[in-house]
Each structure stands twice: as C-alpha cells, then as structure tokens.
Amino acid sequence: MKRKALIILVIITSGFFIFILSSDKTQTTHYRDTTVIEENKEETEPESSVTKNKNESTGEDSEEEMKQKENPESKVSNIIVEVVQNTIDFFSEKDLNIVAVGDSLTQGVGDSQNQGGYVGIIDRTINKDTKHANIQNFGKRGDRTDQLLLRLNDPKVATSVSEADIILITIGANDIMQVVKENFTQLTYGKFADARSDYEKRLRAVFERIQSLNDEAKIYLIGFYNPFAKYFPEIEELGMIVDDWNEVGEKMTGEYSNTTYIPTKDLFADEDIDLFAEDHFHPNDRGYERMAKRVLNYITEETEG
C-alpha cells in the first residue's frame, strides 16, 4: 500500500507540476482548421489503397493530399460529422444565449490558435454562415470551484448567466490539483477521497448560485478526463480518482432540474491518437473537437427529445 501511495505521489505530482510550469508557455501546437467539427480521416474512414497519405512505392504525396495542399479548405468538406448538420438544423430557428464558465478547458488552453477550445468550435459551428446564437466564454485557467463561485458574483458574469438559455461548465480538475499541492509530502488515495466531500459542497454552491440567477436555463456540467491514462495505464488509482470526482458531478446533476452531466473520459481513452497539447494535460485541437461534438450531441438530442 505504501508503494502504491509513493507511485501515486511521483506520477501525479510530476504530471500536475509539469502542467503548472507549462501553463504560461505560448501554445505551439500546429494549427488545425476547426471551422466545422470534423474527425481526422484516420479516425473515421478506413485507409484506402488509392488515397494513402504517401505512396508506399514512391514515398510521394497521394493525389488527394496534393489537392489538399493546393486548397487547404478542401479537407473541411471531406469529413463532416453528422452532428454538424444536426446542429445547424437545431439552431437555425433559434436565437439563443450560451454562456460557458469554468477553468482552462472552457478557456481553451491547448487550442493551437487560441480560438476558445471546444467553446470556440461550437461557436464557429453554430454561427458558421448565419448567427444563430450569442456565445460568451468566461473560462479562466486555474479556476477551482471556490474561485468559480466568486466569479459568479461578478456583475458581468452574473448578468450573462441570468440571461442565458444554455450554460456550459467545466470545473474540478484544479480542485484535484489543489489536493496535490496541499499534501505534497503525504499524498495518498485517501487524501483525494477526503477532499471529495468538500468539493461536493463547493460544487453544490455553484449550482445553487447559478439557479438563483437563472432557474430556467439548461445547465451542462462537462466531466473531466484522466490525462495520465495513456502514459500510466497500470496505475489504477489515477483512474479511480477521476472516476470518484466525476461521480460527484454526475450525481449532483441528477439532483437539480434542467441539469445534465456530459462525460468526456472515454473521449480521451484512445491510445493510438494524439489528443493532447504539448503540456500533455490539456486537449489539442483534435481533443477539443471531440469535446465539442459530444456537447453538441447532448444539446441537440436531449432538447429535441
């Protein structure tokens, strides 16, 4: 048991503090067009012997790739996920206010072009040709539940929340990080379990505050993922911590009206696809695309149902 505690200490602290040190660096991930939500060709289509990226015999670019180099916009039309059309149809006759609050995942840290991460993708998808929704992003890197609660008292944020039709929230990852920082020399699984009850109280206060401002808006709490699963799959405790804390959010959304929990852990469980930015903590453009697609699916399918 002591050995496991030590492993958790080394892995979690090293990962989180790499994240802290890298959070102020300029994002250098290569830009990828996210005008509409799309998955890379290798994710959604089997590779064709005719359209492989490189000709196996000559090593030259395929005809399809050469066309894309000549016209980068062509790749946008190659793979348009079904959710895009569903989204356009859903929002075409609506004029909605969407407000996003929370931490760096809402702010969009890891987005190679600083265009707002998953929130920015949702904005560009909904308002691609015609403005159907007014979207405001109040995400702030490093925010915990207690800090989000304070931000909800800011007049500008409070007014936007009170006028919102849909509210998107990402929060909790920095609460976990706070446990690491406060228990650096005595970090065990039990420390996270003990802190979870306080997190639940703070998260409940966030919901109470939002619903005191607006009891009609549809609220979506977006769960967090395990950024270390790809690199340390043998350390089960890491996944347990994420699951435990996600369970708090999922359970709480069931206690309030007009609230829904959106899981994301499974979106980042693919070991064969790079979904993280250079800090190995935040999503890259592709990771944010997956989040945006999941959120839009929940919004459109649930509301229509």
Residue, then its C-alpha position, 0 to 999 in steps of 0.5 A: m500500500k505504501r508503494k502504491a501511495l509513493i507511485i501515486l505521489v511521483i506520477i501525479t505530482s510530476g504530471f500536475f507540476i509539469f502542467i503548472l510550469s507549462s501553463d504560461k508557455t505560448q501554445t505551439t501546437h500546429y494549427r488545425d482548421t476547426t471551422v466545422i467539427e470534423e474527425n481526422k480521416e484516420e479516425t473515421e474512414p478506413e485507409s484506402s489503397v488509392t488515397k494513402n497519405k504517401n505512396e508506399s512505392t514512391g514515398e510521394d504525396s497521394e493525389e488527394e493530399m496534393k489537392q489538399k495542399e493546393n486548397p487547404e479548405s478542401k479537407v473541411s468538406n471531406i469529413i463532416v460529422e453528422v452532428v454538424q448538420n444536426t446542429i445547424d438544423f437545431f439552431s437555425e430557428k433559434d436565437l439563443n444565449i450560451v454562456a460557458v464558465g469554468d477553468s482552462l478547458t472552457q478557456g481553451v488552453g491547448d487550442s493551437q490558435n487560441q480560438g476558445g477550445y471546444v467553446g470556440i468550435i461550437d461557436r464557429t459551428i453554430n454561427k458558421d454562415t448565419k448567427h444563430a446564437n450569442i456565445q460568451n466564454f468566461g473560462k479562466r485557467g486555474d479556476r477551482t470551484d471556490q474561485l468559480l463561485l466568486r466569479l459568479n458574483d461578478p456583475k458581468v458574469a452574473t448578468s450573462v448567466s441570468e440571461a442565458d438559455i444554455i450554460l456550459i461548465t467545466i470545473g474540478a480538475n484544479d480542485i484535484m490539483q489543489v489536493v496535490k499541492e496541499n499534501f505534497t509530502q503525504l499524498t495518498y488515495g485517501k487524501f483525494a477521497d477526503a477532499r471529495s466531500d468538500y468539493e461536493k459542497r463547493l460544487r453544490a454552491v455553484f449550482e445553487r448560485i447559478q439557479s438563483l440567477n437563472d432557474e430556467a436555463k439548461i445547465y451542462l456540467i462537462g466531466f473531466y478526463n484522466p490525462f495520465a491514462k495513456y502514459f500510466p495505464e497500470i496505475e489504477e488509482l489515477g483512474m479511480i480518482v477521476d472516476d470518484w470526482n466525476e461521480v460527484g458531478e454526475k450525481m449532483t446533476g441528477e439532483y437539480s432540474n434542467t441539469t445534465y452531466i456530459p462525460t468526456k473520459d472515454l473521449f480521451a481513452d484512445e491510445d493510438i491518437d494524439l489528443f493532447a497539447e504539448d503540456h500533455f494535460h490539456p486537449n489539442d485541437r483534435g481533443y477539443e473537437r471531440m469535446a465539442k461534438r459530444v456537447l453538441n450531441y447532448i444539446t441537440e438530442e436531449t432538447e429535441g427529445 
